């Protein structure tokens, strides 16, 4: 993990690109899930809609940082790292709230998404910490 954060500390722009593409992928998956009848997933459609809007906002933020940010990139990577942690907390909360209605497929999807986003957040915050030192 140290090699990854060292590489990304020198190429911070790439971390914004990775985050942006990940958020875009999440948005696409959520839009696909919206097309599947709710009883196959168990997560309410309005929740999926809000999550897809939120992930698209993260995508736009990270893409904007990738394309336009010239200075003080460390603060902006901290922001998206914390935002991803909060998004993860939201997902875990929604898993708990909707536990009785979630299917194995729905639970598996959101747990895998939470693990991936948690990993990305860890890399982002570790990279930002490395840059701050």
Backbone as a printed PyTorch tensor [residue, N CA C, xyz], in Angstrom:
tensor([[[  0.8310,  -1.1920,   0.0000],
         [  0.0000,   0.0000,   0.0000],
         [  0.8740,   1.2530,   0.0000]],

        [[  2.0350,   1.1640,   0.6380],
         [  2.9400,   2.3040,   0.6920],
         [  3.4160,   2.7060,  -0.6950]],

        [[  3.6650,   1.7200,  -1.5590],
         [  4.0970,   2.0170,  -2.9280],
         [  3.0080,   2.7570,  -3.6940]],

        [[  1.7590,   2.3490,  -3.4680],
         [  0.6420,   2.9940,  -4.1490],
         [  0.5240,   4.4470,  -3.7150]],

        [[  0.5490,   4.6950,  -2.4060],
         [  0.4140,   6.0760,  -1.9260],
         [  1.6150,   6.9270,  -2.3320]],

        [[  2.8050,   6.3390,  -2.3700],
         [  3.9810,   7.0800,  -2.8170],
         [  3.8400,   7.4690,  -4.2840]],

        [[  3.3980,   6.5290,  -5.1070],
         [  3.1930,   6.8250,  -6.5310],
         [  2.1330,   7.9110,  -6.7020]],

        [[  1.0030,   7.7500,  -6.0190],
         [ -0.0940,   8.7040,  -6.1800],
         [  0.2350,  10.0740,  -5.5940]],

        [[  1.0920,  10.1200,  -4.5760],
         [  1.5050,  11.4140,  -4.0230],
         [  2.2340,  12.2290,  -5.0800]],

        [[  2.9680,  11.5470,  -5.9460],
         [  3.6630,  12.2390,  -7.0320],
         [  2.7960,  12.4600,  -8.2570]],

        [[  1.6660,  11.7750,  -8.3230],
         [  0.7510,  11.8790,  -9.4620],
         [ -0.6770,  12.0470,  -8.9610]],

        [[ -0.8730,  13.0560,  -8.1390],
         [ -2.1570,  13.2540,  -7.4680],
         [ -3.3080,  13.4130,  -8.4530]],

        [[ -2.9960,  13.9580,  -9.6010],
         [ -4.0250,  14.1400, -10.6190],
         [ -4.6560,  12.7950, -10.9980]],

        [[ -3.8330,  11.7380, -11.0250],
         [ -4.3430,  10.4040, -11.3660],
         [ -5.3230,   9.8830, -10.3210]],

        [[ -5.1260,  10.2730,  -9.0640],
         [ -6.0380,   9.8400,  -8.0050],
         [ -7.4240,  10.4500,  -8.2190]],

        [[ -7.4700,  11.6950,  -8.6540],
         [ -8.7630,  12.3090,  -8.9900],
         [ -9.4220,  11.5870, -10.1700]],

        [[ -8.6180,  11.1940, -11.1350],
         [ -9.1520,  10.4670, -12.2870],
         [ -9.7160,   9.1160, -11.8570]],

        [[ -8.9880,   8.3890, -11.0280],
         [ -9.4490,   7.0900, -10.5280],
         [-10.7550,   7.2550,  -9.7620]],

        [[-10.7990,   8.2600,  -8.8850],
         [-12.0040,   8.4950,  -8.0980],
         [-13.1800,   8.8560,  -9.0020]],

        [[-12.9240,   9.7010,  -9.9760],
         [-13.9810,  10.1130, -10.8960],
         [-14.5320,   8.9270, -11.6810]],

        [[-13.6470,   8.0920, -12.1940],
         [-14.0900,   6.9160, -12.9520],
         [-14.8360,   5.9270, -12.0520]],

        [[-14.3920,   5.7850, -10.8150],
         [-15.0930,   4.9180,  -9.8690],
         [-16.4920,   5.4200,  -9.5590]],

        [[-16.6080,   6.7350,  -9.3640],
         [-17.9240,   7.3240,  -9.1040],
         [-18.8320,   7.1920, -10.3300]],

        [[-18.2490,   7.3390, -11.5100],
         [-19.0340,   7.1560, -12.7360],
         [-19.5270,   5.7170, -12.8450]],

        [[-18.6590,   4.7700, -12.5380],
         [-19.0350,   3.3550, -12.5750],
         [-20.1460,   3.0670, -11.5610]],

        [[-20.0360,   3.6290, -10.3710],
         [-21.0850,   3.4760,  -9.3620],
         [-22.4050,   4.0330,  -9.8800]],

        [[-22.3520,   5.2110, -10.4970],
         [-23.5640,   5.8200, -11.0420],
         [-24.2020,   4.9270, -12.0940]],

        [[-23.3880,   4.3920, -12.9910],
         [-23.9050,   3.5110, -14.0490],
         [-24.5460,   2.2700, -13.4340]],

        [[-23.8730,   1.6510, -12.4570],
         [-24.4330,   0.4600, -11.8100],
         [-25.7530,   0.7750, -11.1150]],

        [[-25.8200,   1.9250, -10.4510],
         [-27.0550,   2.2970,  -9.7670],
         [-28.1860,   2.5450, -10.7630]],

        [[-27.8620,   3.1410, -11.8940],
         [-28.8830,   3.3530, -12.9300],
         [-29.3570,   2.0130, -13.4830]],

        [[-28.4400,   1.0680, -13.6450],
         [-28.8270,  -0.2790, -14.0810],
         [-29.7330,  -0.9280, -13.0360]],

        [[-29.3720,  -0.8010, -11.7490],
         [-30.1990,  -1.3660, -10.6840],
         [-31.6020,  -0.7620, -10.6830]],

        [[-31.7110,   0.5000, -11.0810],
         [-33.0260,   1.1430, -11.1560],
         [-33.9270,   0.4890, -12.2080]],

        [[-33.3380,  -0.1750, -13.1720],
         [-34.1020,  -0.8200, -14.2360],
         [-34.6070,  -2.2060, -13.8280]],

        [[-34.0560,  -2.7500, -12.7630],
         [-34.4210,  -4.0830, -12.2770],
         [-35.5820,  -3.9310, -11.2880]],

        [[-36.5770,  -4.7950, -11.3660],
         [-37.6730,  -4.7060, -10.3850],
         [-37.1470,  -4.7090,  -8.9540]],

        [[-37.7600,  -3.8590,  -8.1310],
         [-37.2760,  -3.6250,  -6.7650],
         [-37.1870,  -4.9030,  -5.9270]],

        [[-38.0730,  -5.8570,  -6.1510],
         [-38.0760,  -7.0610,  -5.3070],
         [-36.8560,  -7.9600,  -5.5560]],

        [[-36.0990,  -7.7110,  -6.6340],
         [-34.8740,  -8.4810,  -6.8700],
         [-33.6810,  -7.9200,  -6.1050]],

        [[-33.7840,  -6.6790,  -5.6810],
         [-32.6840,  -6.0180,  -4.9700],
         [-33.0670,  -5.7440,  -3.5200]],

        [[-34.2360,  -5.1650,  -3.3380],
         [-34.7240,  -4.8860,  -2.0030],
         [-34.4840,  -3.4660,  -1.5350]],

        [[-33.6870,  -2.7210,  -2.2610],
         [-33.4480,  -1.3160,  -1.9120],
         [-34.5010,  -0.4870,  -2.6530]],

        [[-35.1940,   0.4080,  -1.9490],
         [-36.2200,   1.2290,  -2.6100],
         [-35.6490,   2.0330,  -3.7800]],

        [[-36.4510,   2.1800,  -4.8200],
         [-36.0060,   2.8820,  -6.0300],
         [-35.6410,   4.3400,  -5.7420]],

        [[-36.3830,   4.9960,  -4.8510],
         [-36.0550,   6.3980,  -4.5570],
         [-34.6740,   6.5060,  -3.8990]],

        [[-34.3020,   5.5200,  -3.0960],
         [-32.9740,   5.5000,  -2.4760],
         [-31.9050,   5.3250,  -3.5500]],

        [[-32.1420,   4.4010,  -4.4820],
         [-31.1910,   4.1950,  -5.5820],
         [-31.0390,   5.4650,  -6.4200]],

        [[-32.1360,   6.1650,  -6.6170],
         [-32.0920,   7.4200,  -7.3790],
         [-31.2210,   8.4520,  -6.6720]],

        [[-31.4400,   8.6290,  -5.3660],
         [-30.6450,   9.5980,  -4.6130],
         [-29.1670,   9.2140,  -4.5660]],

        [[-28.8990,   7.9200,  -4.4100],
         [-27.5040,   7.4680,  -4.4050],
         [-26.8360,   7.7120,  -5.7550]],

        [[-27.5740,   7.5080,  -6.8370],
         [-26.9850,   7.7410,  -8.1660],
         [-26.7130,   9.2290,  -8.3910]],

        [[-27.5930,  10.0880,  -7.9030],
         [-27.3660,  11.5380,  -8.0140],
         [-26.1360,  11.9370,  -7.2010]],

        [[-26.0330,  11.3970,  -5.9950],
         [-24.8920,  11.7060,  -5.1310],
         [-23.5870,  11.2230,  -5.7520]],

        [[-23.5880,  10.0110,  -6.2920],
         [-22.3560,   9.4940,  -6.9050],
         [-21.9940,  10.2840,  -8.1600]],

        [[-22.9840,  10.7780,  -8.8760],
         [-22.6850,  11.6210, -10.0440],
         [-22.0650,  12.9510,  -9.6000]],

        [[-22.5180,  13.4790,  -8.4740],
         [-21.8970,  14.7040,  -7.9330],
         [-20.4340,  14.4500,  -7.5770]],

        [[-20.1420,  13.2930,  -6.9740],
         [-18.7550,  12.9380,  -6.6530],
         [-17.9290,  12.8160,  -7.9310]],

        [[-18.5340,  12.2430,  -8.9560],
         [-17.8540,  12.0910, -10.2410],
         [-17.5050,  13.4630, -10.8290]],

        [[-18.4500,  14.3650, -10.8050],
         [-18.2320,  15.7170, -11.3490],
         [-17.1610,  16.4430, -10.5420]],

        [[-17.2150,  16.3150,  -9.2120],
         [-16.2130,  16.9590,  -8.3530],
         [-14.8110,  16.4620,  -8.6990]],

        [[-14.6380,  15.1390,  -8.7220],
         [-13.3060,  14.5740,  -8.9730],
         [-12.8390,  14.8600, -10.3940]],

        [[-13.7490,  14.8060, -11.3540],
         [-13.3800,  15.1200, -12.7390],
         [-12.9720,  16.5870, -12.8620]],

        [[-13.6730,  17.4600, -12.1580],
         [-13.3190,  18.8880, -12.1760],
         [-11.9440,  19.1130, -11.5630]],

        [[-11.6660,  18.4240, -10.4610],
         [-10.3300,  18.5270,  -9.8400],
         [ -9.2730,  18.0060, -10.8050]],

        [[ -9.5480,  16.8980, -11.4590],
         [ -8.6040,  16.3210, -12.4180],
         [ -8.3260,  17.2890, -13.5700]],

        [[ -9.3660,  17.9150, -14.0790],
         [ -9.2280,  18.7650, -15.2630],
         [ -8.7210,  20.1720, -14.9680]],

        [[ -9.1360,  20.7460, -13.8410],
         [ -8.9070,  22.1750, -13.6440],
         [ -8.0050,  22.5600, -12.4790]],

        [[ -7.8100,  21.6810, -11.5180],
         [ -7.0790,  22.0410, -10.3070],
         [ -5.5840,  22.1570, -10.5860]],

        [[ -5.0120,  23.2750, -10.1700],
         [ -3.5800,  23.5020, -10.3650],
         [ -2.8180,  23.4750,  -9.0450]],

        [[ -3.3870,  24.0490,  -7.9830],
         [ -2.7070,  24.1680,  -6.6940],
         [ -3.5590,  23.5900,  -5.5770]],

        [[ -2.9020,  23.3800,  -4.4350],
         [ -3.5710,  22.9340,  -3.2150],
         [ -4.4100,  21.6740,  -3.4400]],

        [[ -3.8670,  20.7310,  -4.1740],
         [ -4.5880,  19.4940,  -4.4750],
         [ -4.8150,  18.6460,  -3.2270]],

        [[ -3.9360,  18.7640,  -2.2520],
         [ -4.0420,  17.9440,  -1.0450],
         [ -5.3620,  18.1890,  -0.3230]],

        [[ -5.7550,  19.4370,  -0.1720],
         [ -7.0170,  19.7540,   0.5080],
         [ -8.2030,  19.1510,  -0.2400]],

        [[ -8.1570,  19.1880,  -1.5640],
         [ -9.2670,  18.6780,  -2.3580],
         [ -9.3380,  17.1530,  -2.3260]],

        [[ -8.2000,  16.4860,  -2.2060],
         [ -8.2160,  15.0260,  -2.1030],
         [ -8.7210,  14.6110,  -0.7230]],

        [[ -8.4330,  15.4240,   0.2970],
         [ -8.9750,  15.1540,   1.6300],
         [-10.5000,  15.2710,   1.6120]],

        [[-10.9920,  16.2710,   0.9030],
         [-12.4430,  16.4820,   0.8300],
         [-13.1320,  15.2670,   0.2210]],

        [[-12.6330,  14.7750,  -0.9040],
         [-13.2910,  13.6350,  -1.5440],
         [-13.0840,  12.3610,  -0.7250]],

        [[-11.9450,  12.2500,  -0.0340],
         [-11.7230,  11.0900,   0.8360],
         [-12.7360,  11.0410,   1.9700]],

        [[-12.9670,  12.1780,   2.6090],
         [-13.9540,  12.2580,   3.6910],
         [-15.3650,  12.0650,   3.1290]],

        [[-15.6440,  12.6590,   1.9750],
         [-16.9650,  12.4970,   1.3510],
         [-17.2340,  11.0210,   1.0420]],

        [[-16.2310,  10.3140,   0.5850],
         [-16.3970,   8.8890,   0.3020],
         [-16.6570,   8.0940,   1.5840]],

        [[-16.0150,   8.4750,   2.6720],
         [-16.2740,   7.8060,   3.9550],
         [-17.7150,   8.0530,   4.3950]],

        [[-18.1810,   9.2840,   4.2320],
         [-19.5670,   9.6030,   4.5920],
         [-20.5540,   8.8500,   3.7020]],

        [[-20.2360,   8.7280,   2.4140],
         [-21.0690,   7.9600,   1.4840],
         [-21.1070,   6.4960,   1.9310]],

        [[-19.9660,   5.9870,   2.3700],
         [-19.8980,   4.6140,   2.8770],
         [-20.7690,   4.4430,   4.1120]],

        [[-20.7170,   5.4020,   5.0160],
         [-21.5490,   5.3500,   6.2180],
         [-23.0280,   5.3550,   5.8320]],

        [[-23.3610,   6.1420,   4.8180],
         [-24.7390,   6.1740,   4.3210],
         [-25.1560,   4.8100,   3.7900]],

        [[-24.2900,   4.1870,   3.0130],
         [-24.5920,   2.8590,   2.4600],
         [-24.7930,   1.8410,   3.5890]],

        [[-23.9000,   1.8450,   4.5640],
         [-24.0260,   0.9060,   5.6840],
         [-25.3280,   1.1650,   6.4450]],

        [[-25.6360,   2.4390,   6.6580],
         [-26.8980,   2.7870,   7.3160],
         [-28.1090,   2.2970,   6.5320]],

        [[-28.0560,   2.4620,   5.2190],
         [-29.1640,   1.9950,   4.3760],
         [-29.2670,   0.4720,   4.3840]],

        [[-28.1300,  -0.2020,   4.4600],
         [-28.1510,  -1.6690,   4.5770],
         [-28.8400,  -2.0920,   5.8760]],

        [[-28.5500,  -1.3780,   6.9440],
         [-29.1590,  -1.7050,   8.2370],
         [-30.6530,  -1.3910,   8.2220]],

        [[-31.0100,  -0.2120,   7.7200],
         [-32.4150,   0.2080,   7.6960],
         [-33.2610,  -0.7200,   6.8270]],

        [[-32.7040,  -1.1340,   5.6960],
         [-33.4620,  -1.9480,   4.7360],
         [-33.1280,  -3.4340,   4.8210]],

        [[-32.5500,  -3.8440,   5.9360],
         [-32.0920,  -5.2240,   6.1000],
         [-33.1790,  -6.2470,   5.7880]],

        [[-34.3780,  -6.0280,   6.2730],
         [-35.4620,  -7.0020,   6.0950],
         [-35.9300,  -7.1400,   4.6490]],

        [[-35.7620,  -6.0920,   3.8530],
         [-36.2460,  -6.1600,   2.4680],
         [-35.1370,  -6.4770,   1.4600]],

        [[-33.8780,  -6.3490,   1.8660],
         [-32.7730,  -6.5830,   0.9350],
         [-32.6420,  -8.0610,   0.5790]],

        [[-32.3300,  -8.3030,  -0.6830],
         [-32.0610,  -9.6660,  -1.1330],
         [-30.5650,  -9.9380,  -1.0020]],

        [[-30.1790, -11.1720,  -1.2320],
         [-28.7570, -11.5320,  -1.2170],
         [-28.0170, -10.7010,  -2.2670]],

        [[-28.6110, -10.5700,  -3.4450],
         [-27.9940,  -9.7910,  -4.5220],
         [-27.8020,  -8.3360,  -4.1020]],

        [[-28.8440,  -7.7170,  -3.5520],
         [-28.7540,  -6.3240,  -3.1140],
         [-27.7290,  -6.1320,  -2.0140]],

        [[-27.7540,  -7.0120,  -1.0230],
         [-26.7940,  -6.9240,   0.0800],
         [-25.3680,  -7.0930,  -0.4290]],

        [[-25.1620,  -8.0800,  -1.2870],
         [-23.8240,  -8.3410,  -1.8330],
         [-23.3170,  -7.1460,  -2.6220]],

        [[-24.1750,  -6.5850,  -3.4830],
         [-23.7600,  -5.4320,  -4.2850],
         [-23.2970,  -4.2900,  -3.3790]],

        [[-24.1140,  -3.9340,  -2.3940],
         [-23.7830,  -2.7780,  -1.5600],
         [-22.5990,  -3.0480,  -0.6350]],

        [[-22.4290,  -4.2710,  -0.1840],
         [-21.2420,  -4.5830,   0.6280],
         [-19.9660,  -4.5020,  -0.2050]],

        [[-20.0050,  -5.0200,  -1.4220],
         [-18.8270,  -4.9250,  -2.3060],
         [-18.5230,  -3.4630,  -2.6180]],

        [[-19.5660,  -2.6900,  -2.9100],
         [-19.3630,  -1.2620,  -3.1790],
         [-18.7500,  -0.5740,  -1.9670]],

        [[-19.2210,  -0.8900,  -0.7740],
         [-18.6940,  -0.2690,   0.4470],
         [-17.2210,  -0.6210,   0.6500]],

        [[-16.8570,  -1.8650,   0.3850],
         [-15.4580,  -2.2860,   0.5420],
         [-14.5580,  -1.5450,  -0.4450]],

        [[-14.9970,  -1.4400,  -1.6850],
         [-14.1990,  -0.7410,  -2.7050],
         [-14.0530,   0.7350,  -2.3590]],

        [[-15.1460,   1.3740,  -1.9850],
         [-15.1040,   2.8040,  -1.6700],
         [-14.2660,   3.0460,  -0.4160]],

        [[-14.3610,   2.1610,   0.5480],
         [-13.5430,   2.2840,   1.7650],
         [-12.0610,   2.1830,   1.4160]],

        [[-11.7210,   1.2830,   0.5130],
         [-10.3250,   1.1320,   0.0800],
         [ -9.8270,   2.3860,  -0.6210]],

        [[-10.6510,   2.9270,  -1.4970],
         [-10.2730,   4.1530,  -2.2080],
         [-10.1120,   5.3110,  -1.2210]],

        [[-11.0170,   5.4170,  -0.2650],
         [-10.9220,   6.4760,   0.7480],
         [ -9.6320,   6.3560,   1.5400]],

        [[ -9.2810,   5.1340,   1.9010],
         [ -8.0390,   4.9060,   2.6430],
         [ -6.8330,   5.3810,   1.8380]],

        [[ -6.8040,   5.0330,   0.5670],
         [ -5.6930,   5.4520,  -0.3000],
         [ -5.6720,   6.9710,  -0.4230]],

        [[ -6.8430,   7.5760,  -0.6160],
         [ -6.9000,   9.0360,  -0.7560],
         [ -6.4020,   9.7410,   0.4930]],

        [[ -6.8830,   9.3240,   1.6400],
         [ -6.4900,   9.9870,   2.8850],
         [ -5.0350,   9.6810,   3.2530]],

        [[ -4.5690,   8.4780,   2.9520],
         [ -3.1560,   8.1430,   3.1930],
         [ -2.2410,   8.9660,   2.2950]],

        [[ -2.6460,   9.1340,   1.0520],
         [ -1.8650,   9.9460,   0.1170],
         [ -1.8380,  11.3980,   0.5690]],

        [[ -2.9950,  11.9220,   0.9990],
         [ -3.0510,  13.2990,   1.4780],
         [ -2.1820,  13.4820,   2.7290]],

        [[ -2.1880,  12.4870,   3.6090],
         [ -1.3490,  12.5570,   4.8110],
         [  0.1230,  12.5600,   4.4490]],

        [[  0.4840,  11.7350,   3.4790],
         [  1.8860,  11.6670,   3.0160],
         [  2.3110,  13.0220,   2.4470]],

        [[  1.4210,  13.6760,   1.7210],
         [  1.7370,  14.9770,   1.1290],
         [  1.8270,  16.0750,   2.1950]],

        [[  1.0420,  15.9290,   3.2600],
         [  1.0390,  16.9360,   4.3250],
         [  2.3160,  16.8850,   5.1550]],

        [[  2.9360,  15.7110,   5.2050],
         [  4.1590,  15.5580,   6.0280],
         [  5.3890,  16.0590,   5.3170]]])
